[in-house]
Amino acid sequence: MSYASFLAAVVAGLGLSACSPASFTTEVQGEATVPANPAGTSTLLNAFPSISSFSALDFNENQDFKNRDVTKDEVTRVQVKSMTLKVLSPNDQDFGFLDSLEAVARAGNSESRFAARDGIAGLRLGPPNPTVGLNTDGSLDLRPYVAAPSMSIILRGTGRLPEREVRVQATVVLEVEGGLL
């Protein structure tokens, strides 16, 4: 192989690799407080508290997108890698109050469930600071939601109000494909 042919092959190879899609992970995290049960009553948990950092998400403002110099319009695919819920306080609290939880992506009038878990109280995840993983739908592409002008993540849960106020942290890890290497 001549030097010119070798150089042309190297340049062509570099050109192809520069055009291949990049893949990176980003994390969206937030906290909510589940209110305490009024003394002496048994009250159903009929709505999971909203997480303010999960509303009006604009991924062009996401630090991982900025670090990769990728805009949400350049994204070709977004998959949920994991979704967890952790008890932050009190640290001796378990998930005995929570029966089920689902996570939904919403943009405009469209929404899709991307993670869920039933039977959480029965898992007997004990303190301190237990964490429960939700089952994710690995085939669901969240690109239409991430690329929308604004996206929200909504948690819906069932169970009973806990005896004490419980602060929880939700974490969603996304694998993003898009942009150029």
Secondary structure, DSSP 8 states (H G I E B T S, - for coil): --HHHHHHHHHHHHHHHHTSEEEEEEEEEEEEEE----TT---EE-S----GGGSSB-GGG-HHHHHHT--GGGEEEEEEEEEEEEEEESTT--STTEEEEEEEEEETTEEEEEEEES-TGGG---SSS-EEE-EE-TT---HHHHTSS-BEEEEEEEEE--SS-EEEEEEEEEEEEEEE-
